[in-house]
Amino acid sequence: MRIGRRLAALTALGLGLVVATAPAAQAAYYNTYSDIASTPDSNGITATQGFAAGATYLYSIKTSGDESRSLIYRVNKDTGAKSIMKNGSSGGSYNTWLGHANDMTIVDIDGAHHFFVVTLNDSGAQLVKVRYDGDTYYKEGTYAVTIDGARKGVSGISRVSTSSTAISFFFKSGRSVYRGSLPLRADSGTIALTEAFDLKVTGALVNGSTVSDIGDFANQGFFYDTAKDLVYYPLTKDNRSIVLVYRGVTPSTSGTLTSATDLSFRITSSMYSDKFEIESVGTSGGRLFFNTNRSGPSTGANDGVHAFKGYVA
């Protein structure tokens, strides 16, 4: 009995030592990426803007400096094969009606694929509906987006749900997120937004530490992963891009949200030291994809679509 008690005590002591000396869990941090495909300038169209990730293809919009023309790249997410999509409404490879095209989301309606693209314009249309089939797209609708009765050029959009009668979205303006919806088959109308939640940035942890000048980073698009209840929010400054993640987001979430302390993304590019801007993000097959405006002294402009290495949503 004495030996048994002694062994039990030693075992307990050993287990106590194991618990006391076990290393703390590390926060998940991703700071490397792979190139999927480049999205070169074309016809004076030089600025990468909206992005969406589909089951097979990634879509990236580029606009001209005066925002009078836009084109849409379609990239196979597995092979990198790419093409500039055709404008089936008026012909050619670009359109004249997407404005700044700051962000977009994909919605299937009656078996047909659609982009909903925010123009960032305070006048005219704030949202454009675009049907696409293969590598050809068609303009199908335009909408006014209002906050408190006034038209508002929102900077972000992400689909929340699709029912037999309506499509629900999250829209983003700055760091504020709003709810809005449309009848499923409407090609025009007004979307009156209501407040949903705010995305807190101050004090956000990236790789376990705060970023001293994060308040100076520019807002970009965003993405709501409905299956995982996650919001991904990219911010950029010069050659640095950060993606903050907000957990537990549902269609009814309200208040001010604090980003996850144990999951973050950052790219600081030495090659593209003039500019490395993540414009927007999306998940497909568990991978987190994004598009960029990027340039460097030795590379010039070299925009593209990419994926974070090692991350599985």
C-alpha positions as CSV (number, residue, x, y, z in Angstrom):
1,M,0.0,0.0,0.0
2,R,2.8,2.4,0.8
3,I,4.5,1.7,-2.5
4,G,1.2,2.2,-4.4
5,R,0.6,5.5,-2.6
6,R,4.2,6.6,-3.4
7,L,3.8,5.7,-7.1
8,A,0.5,7.5,-7.3
9,A,2.0,10.6,-5.7
10,L,4.9,10.6,-8.1
11,T,2.6,10.1,-11.1
12,A,0.5,13.0,-10.0
13,L,3.5,15.2,-9.5
14,G,4.8,14.2,-12.9
15,L,1.5,15.1,-14.5
16,G,1.5,18.4,-12.7
17,L,4.9,19.2,-14.1
18,V,3.7,18.3,-17.6
19,V,0.7,20.6,-17.2
20,A,2.8,23.4,-15.7
21,T,5.5,23.3,-18.4
22,A,3.3,22.7,-21.5
23,P,3.8,25.6,-24.0
24,A,0.9,28.0,-24.6
25,A,-1.1,27.6,-27.8
26,Q,0.1,29.9,-30.6
27,A,-2.2,32.2,-32.5
28,A,-2.7,31.2,-36.1
29,Y,-0.9,33.8,-38.3
30,Y,-0.5,33.7,-42.1
31,N,2.0,35.9,-43.9
32,T,2.8,34.1,-47.1
33,Y,0.9,33.7,-50.3
34,S,1.0,32.0,-53.7
35,D,0.3,33.6,-57.0
36,I,-2.6,32.1,-58.9
37,A,-2.5,34.4,-62.0
38,S,-1.5,37.9,-63.0
39,T,-4.2,40.3,-64.1
40,P,-2.4,42.8,-66.4
41,D,-3.5,46.3,-67.4
42,S,-5.4,46.4,-70.6
43,N,-6.9,49.3,-72.7
44,G,-5.9,51.9,-70.1
45,I,-7.7,49.9,-67.4
46,T,-5.2,49.7,-64.6
47,A,-6.7,49.6,-61.1
48,T,-7.8,46.4,-59.4
49,Q,-11.1,46.6,-57.5
50,G,-13.8,44.1,-56.7
51,F,-13.3,40.4,-56.3
52,A,-15.3,37.2,-55.8
53,A,-14.4,33.5,-55.5
54,G,-16.7,31.0,-57.1
55,A,-16.5,27.2,-57.0
56,T,-14.2,26.9,-60.0
57,Y,-13.3,30.5,-61.0
58,L,-12.0,33.7,-59.3
59,Y,-13.3,37.0,-60.6
60,S,-11.4,40.3,-60.4
61,I,-12.6,43.6,-61.7
62,K,-10.2,46.3,-63.0
63,T,-11.2,49.9,-63.7
64,S,-9.7,52.9,-65.6
65,G,-8.4,55.9,-63.6
66,D,-11.5,58.0,-64.5
67,E,-13.8,55.0,-63.7
68,S,-15.3,55.2,-67.1
69,R,-14.4,51.6,-68.1
70,S,-14.1,48.3,-66.4
71,L,-13.1,44.8,-67.3
72,I,-13.5,41.5,-65.5
73,Y,-10.9,38.8,-65.3
74,R,-11.9,35.1,-64.9
75,V,-9.2,32.9,-63.4
76,N,-9.4,29.1,-62.8
77,K,-8.5,28.8,-59.1
78,D,-6.7,25.5,-59.6
79,T,-4.8,26.0,-62.9
80,G,-4.4,29.7,-63.1
81,A,-5.8,29.8,-66.7
82,K,-7.3,33.2,-67.3
83,S,-9.3,35.3,-69.7
84,I,-10.9,38.7,-69.9
85,M,-14.6,38.2,-69.9
86,K,-16.7,39.4,-72.9
87,N,-19.3,42.1,-72.6
88,G,-22.4,40.4,-74.0
89,S,-24.6,43.5,-73.6
90,S,-22.6,45.7,-76.0
91,G,-19.7,43.7,-77.3
92,G,-16.0,44.1,-76.6
93,S,-14.0,43.3,-73.5
94,Y,-14.9,46.1,-71.2
95,N,-18.0,48.0,-70.0
96,T,-18.9,51.6,-69.0
97,W,-21.3,51.0,-66.2
98,L,-19.6,49.6,-63.1
99,G,-18.2,52.9,-61.7
100,H,-15.4,52.2,-59.2
101,A,-16.6,48.6,-58.8
102,N,-15.1,48.4,-55.3
103,D,-16.6,45.0,-54.3
104,M,-18.9,42.3,-55.6
105,T,-20.6,39.1,-54.5
106,I,-22.0,36.1,-56.4
107,V,-25.7,35.1,-56.3
108,D,-27.4,32.3,-58.2
109,I,-31.0,33.1,-59.3
110,D,-33.1,30.5,-61.0
111,G,-29.9,28.5,-61.9
112,A,-28.2,31.5,-63.5
113,H,-25.0,33.1,-62.0
114,H,-24.9,36.8,-61.1
115,F,-22.5,39.4,-59.8
116,F,-23.8,42.2,-57.7
117,V,-21.3,45.0,-57.9
118,V,-21.2,48.2,-55.7
119,T,-20.1,51.2,-57.8
120,L,-19.1,53.5,-54.8
121,N,-21.0,56.3,-56.5
122,D,-23.3,58.6,-54.4
123,S,-25.3,59.4,-57.5
124,G,-26.8,57.2,-60.2
125,A,-26.7,53.5,-59.5
126,Q,-25.1,52.3,-56.3
127,L,-25.5,48.6,-57.2
128,V,-25.4,46.8,-60.6
129,K,-26.7,43.3,-61.3
130,V,-24.6,41.4,-63.9
131,R,-25.6,37.9,-65.2
132,Y,-22.8,35.8,-66.5
133,D,-22.6,32.6,-68.5
134,G,-19.2,31.1,-69.0
135,D,-16.8,33.9,-70.0
136,T,-19.6,36.3,-71.1
137,Y,-21.5,38.7,-69.0
138,Y,-24.7,40.9,-69.4
139,K,-26.0,43.9,-67.6
140,E,-29.3,43.0,-66.0
141,G,-30.2,45.6,-63.4
142,T,-29.4,48.7,-61.4
143,Y,-30.4,49.8,-57.9
144,A,-30.3,52.8,-55.6
145,V,-28.8,52.1,-52.1
146,T,-29.9,54.5,-49.4
147,I,-29.1,55.3,-45.8
148,D,-31.7,57.4,-44.0
149,G,-33.2,58.3,-47.4
150,A,-30.1,59.5,-49.1
151,R,-28.2,57.6,-51.7
152,K,-24.9,56.2,-50.4
153,G,-21.9,54.8,-52.4
154,V,-21.2,51.8,-50.2
155,S,-17.7,50.2,-50.5
156,G,-18.5,46.5,-49.7
157,I,-21.1,43.9,-50.4
158,S,-21.5,40.2,-49.4
159,R,-24.4,37.9,-49.9
160,V,-26.0,36.7,-46.6
161,S,-28.9,34.4,-47.9
162,T,-31.1,33.6,-50.8
163,S,-34.7,32.5,-50.4
164,S,-37.5,31.8,-52.9
165,T,-38.5,35.4,-52.8
166,A,-35.6,37.6,-51.7
167,I,-31.8,38.1,-51.6
168,S,-30.3,39.4,-48.3
169,F,-26.9,41.2,-48.3
170,F,-24.4,42.8,-45.9
171,F,-23.2,46.2,-47.2
172,K,-20.2,48.0,-45.8
173,S,-19.4,51.7,-45.6
174,G,-16.1,52.4,-43.9
175,R,-16.1,50.2,-40.9
176,S,-19.9,50.1,-40.5
177,V,-21.9,47.1,-41.9
178,Y,-25.6,47.4,-42.9
179,R,-28.4,45.0,-43.8
180,G,-30.3,45.3,-47.1
181,S,-32.4,43.1,-49.3
182,L,-33.9,42.8,-52.8
183,P,-36.8,40.8,-54.2
184,L,-35.3,37.8,-55.9
185,R,-36.0,38.7,-59.5
186,A,-36.1,42.5,-59.3
187,D,-33.9,44.3,-61.9
188,S,-34.4,47.8,-60.3
189,G,-35.5,49.4,-57.1
190,T,-34.2,50.9,-53.9
191,I,-32.4,49.1,-51.1
192,A,-32.9,51.0,-47.8
193,L,-30.2,49.9,-45.5
194,T,-30.5,49.4,-41.8
195,E,-27.6,49.3,-39.2
196,A,-26.1,45.9,-38.5
197,F,-22.7,46.2,-36.7
198,D,-19.4,48.0,-36.6
199,L,-16.0,46.4,-37.2
200,K,-13.6,47.5,-34.5
201,V,-10.1,48.0,-35.8
202,T,-8.3,49.9,-33.0
203,G,-6.4,47.5,-30.8
204,A,-6.7,44.6,-33.2
205,L,-4.0,41.9,-32.8
206,V,-2.0,40.8,-35.8
207,N,0.3,37.9,-34.9
208,G,-0.4,38.6,-31.2
209,S,0.6,42.3,-31.3
210,T,-1.2,45.6,-32.1
211,V,-0.3,47.6,-35.2
212,S,0.6,51.1,-34.2
213,D,-0.7,52.9,-37.3
214,I,-3.6,50.6,-38.1
215,G,-5.9,53.6,-37.9
216,D,-4.2,54.9,-41.1
217,F,-4.9,51.8,-43.1
218,A,-7.4,52.2,-46.0
219,N,-10.7,50.4,-46.1
220,Q,-11.2,47.8,-48.8
221,G,-13.9,45.3,-49.6
222,F,-15.0,42.5,-47.3
223,F,-16.4,38.9,-47.3
224,Y,-18.9,37.1,-45.1
225,D,-18.5,33.4,-45.0
226,T,-22.0,32.2,-44.3
227,A,-21.0,28.6,-43.6
228,K,-18.4,29.5,-40.9
229,D,-20.0,32.7,-39.5
230,L,-16.8,34.6,-40.2
231,V,-16.2,38.1,-41.6
232,Y,-12.9,38.8,-43.4
233,Y,-11.9,42.4,-43.5
234,P,-8.8,43.6,-45.5
235,L,-7.0,46.9,-44.7
236,T,-4.1,48.3,-46.7
237,K,-1.3,50.9,-46.4
238,D,1.6,51.2,-48.9
239,N,3.2,47.8,-49.1
240,R,1.3,46.2,-46.2
241,S,-2.0,44.5,-46.2
242,I,-3.8,43.0,-43.2
243,V,-6.9,40.8,-43.1
244,L,-8.8,40.9,-39.8
245,V,-11.3,38.1,-38.9
246,Y,-14.5,38.5,-36.9
247,R,-16.1,35.3,-35.5
248,G,-19.7,34.4,-34.6
249,V,-21.3,36.7,-37.1
250,T,-24.9,35.9,-38.0
251,P,-27.6,37.7,-40.0
252,S,-28.9,39.2,-36.8
253,T,-25.6,40.3,-35.2
254,S,-25.5,43.8,-33.9
255,G,-23.2,46.1,-31.9
256,T,-19.4,46.6,-32.2
257,L,-17.4,43.5,-33.1
258,T,-13.8,42.8,-32.0
259,S,-11.5,40.9,-34.3
260,A,-10.2,37.5,-33.4
261,T,-7.1,37.5,-31.2
262,D,-5.9,34.1,-32.4
263,L,-6.3,34.4,-36.2
264,S,-4.8,37.0,-38.5
265,F,-3.2,37.6,-41.9
266,R,-0.6,40.1,-43.0
267,I,1.6,40.6,-46.1
268,T,4.5,43.0,-46.0
269,S,6.0,42.9,-49.4
270,S,9.6,43.9,-50.1
271,M,9.3,43.0,-53.8
272,Y,6.2,45.2,-54.3
273,S,7.5,47.9,-52.0
274,D,5.6,50.7,-53.7
275,K,2.2,49.1,-53.3
276,F,0.7,45.8,-52.1
277,E,-3.0,46.3,-51.7
278,I,-5.4,43.5,-51.0
279,E,-8.6,44.8,-52.5
280,S,-11.0,42.1,-51.4
281,V,-11.1,38.4,-50.4
282,G,-13.2,35.3,-50.7
283,T,-13.1,31.6,-49.8
284,S,-13.5,28.6,-52.1
285,G,-12.8,25.0,-51.2
286,G,-11.5,26.1,-47.8
287,R,-8.8,28.4,-49.2
288,L,-8.7,32.2,-48.7
289,F,-8.2,33.9,-52.1
290,F,-7.6,37.6,-52.7
291,N,-6.8,40.1,-55.5
292,T,-4.2,42.9,-55.5
293,N,-3.0,46.2,-56.8
294,R,0.8,45.7,-56.5
295,S,3.9,47.4,-57.9
296,G,7.6,47.8,-57.1
297,P,10.6,49.7,-58.4
298,S,11.9,46.7,-60.3
299,T,8.6,45.1,-61.2
300,G,6.3,47.9,-62.2
301,A,2.6,47.1,-62.0
302,N,2.0,43.4,-61.4
303,D,-1.6,43.0,-60.2
304,G,-3.0,39.5,-59.7
305,V,-5.1,37.0,-57.8
306,H,-3.6,34.9,-55.0
307,A,-4.2,32.6,-52.0
308,F,-2.8,32.6,-48.5
309,K,-0.5,29.6,-48.0
310,G,-1.4,27.1,-45.3
311,Y,-4.8,28.4,-44.3
312,V,-7.9,26.2,-44.4
313,A,-11.1,27.9,-43.6
